[in-house]
Amino acid sequence: MVTIIGSPPNAIAAGALANVPGQEINFLTWMLFGLPPAVILFAVTWVFLRARYPNTAKRFVAAELQVTTVDESVRTPPPWQRRLVISTLPVTACLWMSGQWTGIPTTVVSFLPITLLTASGILREQDVRQIPWDILLLLAGGLALGNGVRDTGLADWLVAGLPLEGLGQYGVVFVLCYATVILSNLMSNTAAANILVPIAVVLASGFEDLAVVSLALCASCAMVLPISTPPNAIAYGTGQLESSDFLIGGLLVGLIAPIVIVGWSALVIGW
């Protein structure tokens, strides 16, 4: 939730807002929107889990780990590679967060680690092959689909059929946010964002930033089912959890997240 690159819906939302005059959002501004709600929801979830499972810490069993001796000369990379990665990370992050002052777009800054890490041989051909290209294609396809939905007038047609009269600005935003949470629990949050972001851009004319950013952040709050998000599936795959273990906490986050996110986003925009 905290950064544009943190989750695919964030990138989809930022890309959609880039096409709306006066609504562009940079890396640092997104952090202003996303960081406080993320901290609040983390704290709420932590308190809930500690209250629901008060004795869990006493029942931890240390796992036996088999340590295999490796040839350090083969497995350990040269020290200069570690130093290069360590120095590239903060420089890239600082350039991302200072884009509004330097004028360097976020996408252009992304070429810095790509160029340095591939030219130095830290990232090799097999590493590039292992990049999740399906996710990148899904993102690009979603942006293309969003442009098509907007440019063909389909979004206007869909919006015209929605019973939203009299809801007002915040009513529309809450409807979009709760719809996003529901859809994201049943399908990919990226797919949900691809469907709803173009509609939100048209539906929330004049307050696109509030609607689209809130929608994207709410897409990361779907965790009611094991299939709702990959981390849930991974945890469920350990065999230590049941489907019902996700239900109450997931409902709690799903219910309060739109309130926290929309409330904070309204404050940020009001400033």
C-alpha positions as CSV (number, residue, x, y, z in Angstrom):
1,M,0.0,0.0,0.0
2,V,2.8,2.4,0.8
3,T,4.5,3.0,-2.5
4,I,3.5,3.0,-6.2
5,I,5.6,-0.1,-6.8
6,G,4.3,-1.9,-3.7
7,S,1.3,-3.6,-5.5
8,P,0.0,-3.8,-9.1
9,P,-3.2,-1.9,-8.3
10,N,-1.1,1.0,-7.1
11,A,0.7,1.2,-10.4
12,I,-2.6,0.8,-12.3
13,A,-4.1,3.7,-10.4
14,A,-1.0,5.9,-10.8
15,G,-1.1,5.2,-14.6
16,A,-4.7,6.0,-14.8
17,L,-4.3,9.3,-13.0
18,A,-1.4,10.3,-15.2
19,N,-3.9,10.6,-18.0
20,V,-6.2,13.0,-16.1
21,P,-5.0,16.6,-16.3
22,G,-4.0,18.0,-12.9
23,Q,-4.4,14.6,-11.2
24,E,-0.9,13.2,-11.7
25,I,0.5,11.6,-8.5
26,N,4.3,11.1,-7.9
27,F,6.1,8.6,-5.7
28,L,6.4,10.7,-2.6
29,T,2.7,11.9,-2.7
30,W,1.6,8.3,-3.0
31,M,3.5,7.5,0.2
32,L,1.7,10.3,1.9
33,F,-1.6,8.7,0.9
34,G,-0.6,5.1,1.7
35,L,1.8,5.0,4.7
36,P,-0.6,6.2,7.5
37,P,-3.5,3.9,6.6
38,A,-1.0,1.0,6.3
39,V,0.4,1.7,9.8
40,I,-3.1,2.1,11.2
41,L,-4.4,-1.2,9.7
42,F,-1.3,-3.0,10.7
43,A,-1.8,-1.9,14.3
44,V,-5.5,-2.8,14.3
45,T,-4.6,-6.3,12.9
46,W,-1.8,-6.9,15.3
47,V,-4.1,-6.0,18.3
48,F,-6.8,-8.2,17.0
49,L,-4.5,-11.2,16.5
50,R,-2.9,-10.8,19.9
51,A,-6.4,-10.7,21.5
52,R,-7.7,-13.7,19.6
53,Y,-4.6,-15.8,20.0
54,P,-3.2,-14.7,23.4
55,N,-1.3,-17.9,24.1
56,T,0.2,-18.5,20.6
57,A,3.7,-17.3,21.6
58,K,3.9,-20.0,24.3
59,R,3.1,-22.8,21.8
60,F,5.9,-22.0,19.3
61,V,8.1,-25.1,18.6
62,A,11.5,-24.5,17.2
63,A,12.0,-26.2,13.9
64,E,15.1,-28.3,13.3
65,L,17.1,-26.8,10.5
66,Q,19.6,-28.8,8.5
67,V,22.6,-26.6,7.8
68,T,24.5,-27.6,4.7
69,T,28.1,-26.5,4.4
70,V,28.7,-24.7,1.1
71,D,31.8,-23.7,-0.7
72,E,32.0,-20.0,0.1
73,S,34.3,-19.4,-2.9
74,V,31.6,-20.6,-5.2
75,R,28.4,-19.3,-3.5
76,T,29.5,-16.0,-2.1
77,P,29.5,-13.0,-4.5
78,P,32.4,-10.6,-4.6
79,P,32.1,-7.8,-2.0
80,W,32.0,-5.1,-4.6
81,Q,28.7,-6.5,-5.9
82,R,27.1,-6.2,-2.5
83,R,28.4,-2.6,-2.1
84,L,27.0,-1.7,-5.5
85,V,23.6,-3.1,-4.6
86,I,23.6,-1.4,-1.2
87,S,24.5,2.0,-2.8
88,T,22.0,1.6,-5.7
89,L,19.1,1.0,-3.4
90,P,19.1,4.3,-1.5
91,V,20.0,6.3,-4.5
92,T,17.0,4.9,-6.5
93,A,14.7,5.3,-3.5
94,C,15.7,8.9,-3.0
95,L,15.3,9.7,-6.7
96,W,11.8,8.2,-6.6
97,M,10.8,10.2,-3.6
98,S,12.3,13.5,-4.9
99,G,10.8,13.3,-8.4
100,Q,8.6,16.4,-7.8
101,W,11.8,18.5,-7.2
102,T,14.2,16.9,-9.7
103,G,11.7,16.5,-12.4
104,I,12.8,13.0,-13.2
105,P,9.8,10.7,-13.7
106,T,9.5,7.5,-11.7
107,T,9.7,5.3,-14.8
108,V,13.0,7.0,-15.9
109,V,14.5,6.4,-12.4
110,S,13.7,2.7,-12.8
111,F,16.3,2.5,-15.5
112,L,19.1,3.2,-13.0
113,P,19.0,-0.1,-11.2
114,I,18.2,-2.0,-14.4
115,T,21.3,-0.5,-16.1
116,L,23.7,-0.7,-13.2
117,L,22.8,-4.2,-12.1
118,T,22.8,-5.7,-15.6
119,A,25.9,-3.9,-16.9
120,S,27.8,-5.0,-13.8
121,G,26.8,-8.6,-14.3
122,I,24.9,-8.9,-11.0
123,L,21.8,-9.6,-12.9
124,R,22.4,-12.2,-15.6
125,E,20.5,-13.6,-18.5
126,Q,18.9,-16.3,-16.4
127,D,17.8,-13.7,-13.8
128,V,16.0,-11.7,-16.5
129,R,14.3,-14.9,-17.7
130,Q,13.0,-15.5,-14.2
131,I,11.3,-12.1,-14.0
132,P,7.5,-12.6,-13.7
133,W,6.7,-11.4,-17.2
134,D,3.1,-12.6,-16.8
135,I,2.5,-10.0,-14.1
136,L,4.1,-7.2,-16.2
137,L,2.0,-8.2,-19.2
138,L,-1.1,-8.3,-17.0
139,L,-0.3,-4.7,-15.8
140,A,0.3,-3.5,-19.3
141,G,-2.8,-5.2,-20.6
142,G,-4.8,-3.7,-17.7
143,L,-3.7,-0.2,-18.6
144,A,-4.5,-0.8,-22.3
145,L,-7.9,-2.2,-21.3
146,G,-8.6,0.8,-19.1
147,N,-7.8,3.2,-21.9
148,G,-10.1,1.2,-24.2
149,V,-12.9,1.3,-21.7
150,R,-12.5,5.1,-21.4
151,D,-11.9,5.9,-25.0
152,T,-14.7,3.8,-26.4
153,G,-17.3,5.3,-24.0
154,L,-17.9,2.0,-22.3
155,A,-17.1,3.5,-18.9
156,D,-19.7,6.3,-19.4
157,W,-22.3,3.7,-20.4
158,L,-21.6,1.6,-17.4
159,V,-21.7,4.6,-15.1
160,A,-25.0,5.7,-16.5
161,G,-26.6,2.4,-15.5
162,L,-25.4,2.6,-11.9
163,P,-28.0,3.7,-9.3
164,L,-25.7,6.3,-7.6
165,E,-28.0,9.4,-7.7
166,G,-28.0,11.3,-4.4
167,L,-25.0,9.5,-2.9
168,G,-22.7,12.5,-3.1
169,Q,-18.9,12.5,-3.5
170,Y,-18.1,10.4,-0.5
171,G,-21.0,8.0,-1.1
172,V,-19.7,7.2,-4.6
173,V,-16.1,6.7,-3.2
174,F,-17.3,4.3,-0.5
175,V,-19.4,2.3,-2.9
176,L,-16.3,1.9,-5.2
177,C,-14.0,1.0,-2.3
178,Y,-16.3,-1.6,-0.8
179,A,-16.9,-3.0,-4.3
180,T,-13.2,-3.3,-4.7
181,V,-12.8,-5.1,-1.4
182,I,-15.5,-7.6,-2.3
183,L,-14.2,-8.3,-5.8
184,S,-10.6,-8.5,-4.6
185,N,-11.6,-11.2,-2.2
186,L,-13.0,-13.3,-5.0
187,M,-10.5,-12.6,-7.8
188,S,-7.1,-11.1,-8.4
189,N,-6.8,-7.6,-6.9
190,T,-5.0,-6.6,-10.1
191,A,-8.0,-7.8,-12.1
192,A,-10.4,-6.0,-9.8
193,A,-8.4,-2.8,-10.1
194,N,-8.3,-3.2,-13.9
195,I,-12.1,-3.4,-14.0
196,L,-12.9,-0.6,-11.5
197,V,-10.2,2.0,-12.0
198,P,-11.5,3.1,-15.5
199,I,-15.0,3.3,-14.1
200,A,-13.9,5.3,-11.1
201,V,-12.1,7.9,-13.4
202,V,-15.4,8.6,-15.2
203,L,-17.7,8.2,-12.2
204,A,-15.6,10.5,-9.9
205,S,-15.2,13.4,-12.3
206,G,-13.6,16.2,-10.3
207,F,-12.3,14.1,-7.5
208,E,-10.6,11.3,-9.4
209,D,-7.5,11.3,-7.1
210,L,-9.6,10.6,-4.0
211,A,-11.6,7.8,-5.7
212,V,-8.8,6.1,-7.6
213,V,-6.2,6.2,-4.9
214,S,-8.6,5.0,-2.3
215,L,-9.8,2.2,-4.6
216,A,-6.3,1.0,-5.3
217,L,-5.4,1.0,-1.6
218,C,-8.6,-1.0,-0.7
219,A,-7.6,-3.6,-3.3
220,S,-4.8,-4.5,-0.9
221,C,-7.2,-5.1,2.0
222,A,-8.8,-8.3,0.7
223,M,-7.9,-11.2,3.0
224,V,-11.1,-13.0,3.9
225,L,-10.3,-16.2,2.1
226,P,-7.2,-18.3,1.5
227,I,-7.5,-17.4,-2.2
228,S,-8.0,-13.7,-1.6
229,T,-4.3,-12.9,-1.8
230,P,-1.1,-14.9,-2.4
231,P,0.2,-14.4,1.2
232,N,-3.0,-16.0,2.5
233,A,-2.6,-19.0,0.1
234,I,1.1,-19.4,1.2
235,A,0.1,-19.4,4.9
236,Y,-2.8,-21.8,4.3
237,G,-0.5,-24.1,2.4
238,T,1.5,-24.7,5.6
239,G,-1.3,-26.9,6.9
240,Q,-1.4,-25.0,10.2
241,L,-4.5,-22.9,9.3
242,E,-8.1,-23.4,8.4
243,S,-10.1,-21.3,6.0
244,S,-12.1,-20.0,9.0
245,D,-9.0,-18.6,10.5
246,F,-8.9,-15.9,7.8
247,L,-12.6,-15.0,8.0
248,I,-12.9,-12.8,11.1
249,G,-9.7,-10.9,10.7
250,G,-10.4,-10.5,7.0
251,L,-13.9,-9.1,7.6
252,L,-12.5,-6.7,10.2
253,V,-9.9,-5.3,7.9
254,G,-12.3,-5.3,4.9
255,L,-14.9,-3.3,6.9
256,I,-12.7,-0.7,8.5
257,A,-10.1,-0.2,5.7
258,P,-12.3,1.9,3.4
259,I,-13.2,4.2,6.3
260,V,-9.6,4.6,7.3
261,I,-8.3,5.0,3.7
262,V,-11.0,7.4,2.5
263,G,-10.9,9.5,5.7
264,W,-7.1,9.9,5.5
265,S,-7.1,10.5,1.7
266,A,-9.7,13.3,2.1
267,L,-7.5,14.9,4.7
268,V,-4.4,14.7,2.4
269,I,-6.3,16.2,-0.5
270,G,-7.8,18.9,1.8
271,W,-4.3,20.0,2.7
